[in-house]
Amino acid sequence: MNSSVTEFILFGLTQNAGKQKAIFAVFLMFYLATLLGNFLIVVTIKTSRTLESPMYFFLFYLSFADACFSTTTAPRLIVDALSQKKTISYNECMTQVFAAHFFGCMEIFVLILMAFDRYVAICKPLRYTTIMSRQVCCVLVILSWVGSCIHSSAQLFLVLRLPFCGPNVIDHYFCDLQPLLKLACMDTYAINLLVVSNSGAICMVSFIILLISYVVILYSLRNHSAEGRRKALSTCTSHFIVVVLFFGPCIFIYTRPATTFPIDKMVAVFYTIGTPLLNPLIYTLRNAEVKNAMKKLWCS
């Protein structure tokens, strides 16, 4: 451990006692709703015989990643809202950095797989069952897990190299790279470039790939029937909403120099807690198959 600091103090979203109580109530409700919504999707897909297509196979892992991603930050924010001293040990902080980037990156890769699935389904329908076989889908998910592990391990390696020998107050509600870089007692310019080239590049490149895939899909829909276009657009619109809600804040945070702004914490709230909460609503309210499968699950 390249540090004389054994624990950090999380500043949280605010130091106002009244607002902290409101934060506790609101985010506890959000977190429980996130777990309930994503758990319901996971159980529905796992038990339903009508949701066995690759799209729902990937949605299963997206919901799982959402629940885990929210769990890396929300419980700490909720508990600290009622705590006088918001301390987190050095090891816990490093674990949180790894977990947040692991499940965040997993969500990015699964979103790309879902876009690829829609591309094959719409642009190459005759070869869809061959290209998107269950074996291929399993391999793609495994590669996503491996890629996420490599990314988060690289981020953790960079943070572990930072010496902390003075201030230990993190102006955030969880341990993340930019606030930690601000506390390091060394020149962090080179490390910040590595962070941007890692997290920032993954966010930007993935977002561009997804945008290109949607352009290709929309272009190919011109040859489909009106009913086919409507169904394809309905599915792709849900996916595109999720992509914009998740990648917008991520790009804002991770593709800029080592500077922090007061709005960073609210932006982080949106992609660490807001998006995992909204994903189940977006994918269920706009998807008749999922809604029908959920009704059958409740009735049984």
For each residue, the residues with C-beta under 8 A, 3 or more apart:
1: 90 160
2: 160 161 162 163
3: 6 90 162 163 164 165
4: 163 164 165
5: 8 90 164 165 168
6: 3 89 90
7: 87 88 89 90 168
8: 5 87 88 89 90 93 168 169 170 175 183
9: 85 86 87 88 168 169 170
10: 76 80 86 87 88 170 172 173 174 175
11: 15 86 169 170 171 172 173
12: 15 20 23 77 80 81 86 173
13: 19 23 77 173 265 266 269
14: 19 20 23
15: 11 12 20
16: 19 20
17: 20 21
18: 21 22
19: 13 14 16 22 23
20: 12 14 15 16 17 23 24 81 82
21: 17 18 24 25 81 82
22: 18 19 25 26
23: 12 13 14 19 20 26 27 77 78 81
24: 20 21 27 28 78 81 82
25: 21 22 28 29
26: 22 23 29 30
27: 23 24 30 31 74 77 78 81 273
28: 24 25 31 32 78
29: 25 26 32 33
30: 26 27 33 34 74 273 274 277
31: 27 28 34 35 70 74 75 78 273
32: 28 29 35 36
33: 29 30 36 37 277
34: 30 31 37 38 66 67 70 74 273 276 277 280
35: 31 32 38 39 67 70 71
36: 32 33 39 40
37: 33 34 40 41 63 277 279 280 281 284
38: 34 35 41 42 63 64 66 67 276 279 280
39: 35 36 42 43 63 67
40: 36 37 43 44 280 294
41: 37 38 44 45 59 60 63 280 283 284 290
42: 38 39 45 46 60 63 64 67
43: 39 40 46 47 297
44: 40 41 47 48 51 290 293 294 297
45: 41 42 48 51 56 57 59 60 63 293
46: 42 43 60
47: 43 44 297
48: 44 45 51 52 293 296 297
49: 52
50: 289 292 293
51: 44 45 48 56 289 290 293
52: 48 49 56 57
53: 56 57
54: 57 58 117 132 134 137
55: 58 59 114 117 118 121 235
56: 45 51 52 53 59 60 289 290
57: 45 52 53 54 60 61 134 137 141
58: 54 55 61 62 110 113 114 117 137 141
59: 41 45 55 56 62 63 114 283
60: 41 42 45 46 56 57 63 64
61: 57 58 64 65 106 110 141 144
62: 58 59 65 66 107 110 111 114 279
63: 37 38 39 41 42 45 59 60 66 67 279 280
64: 38 42 60 61 67 68
65: 61 62 68 69 103 106 107 110
66: 34 38 62 63 69 70 107 275 276 279 280
67: 34 35 38 39 42 63 64 70 71 276
68: 64 65 71 72 99 103 106
69: 65 66 72 73 100 103 104 106 107 272 276
70: 31 34 35 66 67 73 74 272 273 276 277
71: 35 67 68 74 75
72: 68 69 96 99 100 103 174 272
73: 69 70 76 77 96 100 173 174 268 272 273
74: 27 30 31 34 70 71 77 78 272 273
75: 31 71 78 79
76: 10 73 79 80 88 96 173 174
77: 12 13 23 27 73 74 80 81 173 174 273
78: 23 24 27 28 31 74 75 81
79: 75 76 82 83
80: 10 12 76 77 83 86 173
81: 12 20 21 23 24 27 77 78
82: 20 21 24 79
83: 79 80 86
84:
85: 9
86: 9 10 11 12 80 83
87: 7 8 9 10
88: 7 8 9 10 76 92 93 96 175
89: 6 7 8 92 93
90: 1 3 5 6 7 8 93 94 164
91: 94 95
92: 88 89 95 96 175
93: 8 88 89 90 96 97 170 175 180
94: 90 91 97 98 156 159 160 175
95: 91 92 98 99
96: 72 73 76 88 92 93 99 100 174 175
97: 93 94 100 101 152 155 156 159 175 176 177 180
98: 94 95 101 102 152 153 155 156
99: 68 72 95 96 102 103 152
100: 69 72 73 96 97 103 104 174 175 176 272
101: 97 98 104 105 148 151 152 155 156 199
102: 98 99 105 106 148 149 151 152
103: 65 68 69 72 99 100 106 107 148
104: 69 100 101 107 108 250 271 272
105: 101 102 108 109 147 148 151 152 202
106: 61 65 68 69 102 103 109 110 144 145 148
107: 62 65 66 69 103 104 110 111 246
108: 104 105 111 112 202 203 206 246 247 250
109: 105 106 112 113 143 144 147 148 206
110: 58 61 62 65 106 107 113 114 141 144
111: 62 107 108 114 115 206 210 239 242 243 246
112: 108 109 115 116 206 209 210
113: 58 109 110 116 117 137 140 141 144
114: 55 58 59 62 110 111 117 118 239
115: 111 112 118 119 209 210 213 214 239 243
116: 112 113 119 120 213
117: 54 55 58 113 114 120 121 132
118: 55 114 115 121 122 213 217 232 235 236 239
119: 115 116 122 123 124 213 216 217
120: 116 117 123 124 127 128 131 132
121: 55 117 118 124 125 128 132 232
122: 118 119 125 217 220 221 224 232
123: 119 120 216 217 220
124: 119 120 121 127 128 131
125: 121 122 128
126:
127: 120 124 130 131
128: 120 121 124 125 131 132
129: 132 133
130: 127 133
131: 120 124 127 128 136
132: 54 117 120 121 128 129 136 137
133: 129 130 136 137
134: 54 57 137 138
135: 138 139
136: 131 132 133 139 140
137: 54 57 58 113 132 133 134 140 141
138: 134 135 141 142
139: 135 136 142 143
140: 113 136 137 143 144
141: 57 58 61 110 113 137 138 144 145
142: 138 139 145 146
143: 109 139 140 146 147
144: 61 106 109 110 113 140 141 147 148
145: 106 141 142 148 149
146: 142 143 149 150
147: 105 109 143 144 150 151
148: 101 102 103 105 106 109 144 145 151 152
149: 102 145 146 152 153
150: 146 147 153 154
151: 101 102 105 147 148 154 155 198 199 202
152: 97 98 99 101 102 105 148 149 155 156
153: 98 149 150 156 157
154: 150 151 157 158 198
155: 97 98 101 151 152 158 159 177 195 198 199
156: 94 97 98 101 152 153 159 160
157: 153 154 160 161
158: 154 155 161 162 177 191 194 195 198
159: 94 97 155 156 162 177 180
160: 1 2 94 156 157
161: 2 157 158 191
162: 2 3 158 159 180 181 183 184 186 188 191
163: 2 3 4 184 185 186
164: 3 4 5 90 168 180 183 184 185
165: 3 4 5 185
166: 183 185
167: 183
168: 5 7 8 9 164 183
169: 8 9 11 183
170: 8 9 10 11 93 175 179 180 183
171: 11 179 182 260 265
172: 10 11 175 176 179 264 265 268
173: 10 11 12 13 73 76 77 80 265 268 269
174: 10 72 73 76 77 96 100 268 272
175: 8 10 88 92 93 94 96 97 100 170 172 179 180
176: 97 100 172 179 180 268
177: 97 155 158 159 180 181 195 199 254
178: 181 182 195 253 258 259 260 264
179: 170 171 172 175 176 182 183 260
180: 93 97 159 162 164 170 175 176 177 183 184
181: 162 177 178 184 188 191 192 195 258
182: 171 178 179 258 260
183: 8 162 164 166 167 168 169 170 179 180
184: 162 163 164 180 181 188 191
185: 163 164 165 166
186: 162 163
187: 190
188: 162 181 184 191 192 258
189: 192 193 258
190: 187 193 194
191: 158 161 162 181 184 188 194 195
192: 181 188 189 195 196 257 258
193: 189 190 196 197
194: 158 190 191 197 198
195: 155 158 177 178 181 191 192 198 199 200 254 258
196: 192 193 199 200 201 254 255 256 257
197: 193 194 200 201
198: 151 154 155 158 194 195 201 202
199: 101 151 155 177 195 196 202 203 250 254
200: 195 196 197 203 204 251 254 255 256
201: 196 197 198 204 205
202: 105 108 151 198 199 205 206
203: 108 199 200 206 207 247 250 251 254 255
204: 200 201 207 208 251 255
205: 201 202 208 209
206: 108 109 111 112 202 203 209 210 247
207: 203 204 210 211 243 247 251
208: 204 205 211 212
209: 112 115 205 206 212 213
210: 111 112 115 206 207 213 214 243 247
211: 207 208 214 215
212: 208 209 215 216
213: 115 116 118 119 209 210 216 217
214: 115 210 211 217 218 236 240
215: 211 212 218 219
216: 119 123 212 213 219 220
217: 118 119 122 123 213 214 220 221 232 236
218: 214 215 221 236
219: 215 216 222
220: 122 123 216 217 223 224
221: 122 217 218 224 228 229 232 233
222: 219
223: 220
224: 122 220 221 228 229 232
225: 228 229
226: 229 230
227: 230 231
228: 221 224 225 231 232
229: 221 224 225 226 232 233
230: 226 227 233 234
231: 227 228 234 235
232: 118 121 122 217 221 224 228 229 235 236
233: 221 229 230 236 237
234: 230 231 237 238 286 287
235: 55 118 231 232 238 239 287
236: 118 214 217 218 232 233 239 240
237: 233 234 240 241 286
238: 234 235 241 242 282 283 286 287
239: 111 114 115 118 235 236 242 243
240: 214 236 237 243 244
241: 237 238 244 245 282
242: 111 238 239 245 246 275 278 279 282 283
243: 111 115 207 210 239 240 246 247
244: 240 241 247 248
245: 241 242 248 249 270 271 274 275 278
246: 107 108 111 242 243 249 250 271 275
247: 108 203 206 207 210 243 244 250 251
248: 244 245 251 252
249: 245 246 252 253 267 268 270 271 275
250: 104 108 199 203 246 247 253 254 271
251: 200 203 204 207 247 248 254 255
252: 248 249 255 256 267
253: 178 249 250 256 264 267 268 271
254: 177 195 196 199 200 203 250 251
255: 196 200 203 204 251 252
256: 196 200 252 253 259
257: 192 196
258: 178 181 182 188 189 192 195
259: 178 256
260: 171 178 179 182 264
261: 264
262: 265
263: 266 267
264: 172 178 253 260 261 267 268
265: 13 171 172 173 262 268 269
266: 13 263 269 270
267: 249 252 253 263 264 270 271
268: 73 172 173 174 176 249 253 264 265 271 272
269: 13 173 265 266 272 273 274
270: 245 249 266 267 273 274 275
271: 104 245 246 249 250 253 267 268 274 275
272: 69 70 72 73 74 100 104 174 268 269 275 276
273: 27 30 31 34 70 73 74 77 269 270 276 277
274: 30 245 269 270 271 277 278
275: 66 242 245 246 249 270 271 272 278 279
276: 34 38 66 67 69 70 272 273 279
277: 30 33 34 37 70 273 274 280 281
278: 242 245 274 275 281 282
279: 37 38 62 63 66 242 275 276 282 283
280: 34 37 38 40 41 63 66 277 283 284
281: 37 277 278 284 285
282: 238 241 242 278 279 285 286
283: 41 59 238 242 279 280 286 287 290
284: 37 41 280 281 287 290 291 294
285: 281 282 291
286: 234 237 238 282 283
287: 234 235 238 283 284 290 291
288: 291 292
289: 50 51 56 292 293
290: 41 44 51 56 283 284 287 293 294
291: 284 285 287 288 294 295
292: 50 288 289 295 296
293: 44 45 48 50 51 289 290 296 297
294: 40 44 284 290 291 297 298
295: 291 292 298 299
296: 48 292 293 299 300
297: 43 44 47 48 293 294 300
298: 294 295
299: 295 296
300: 296 297
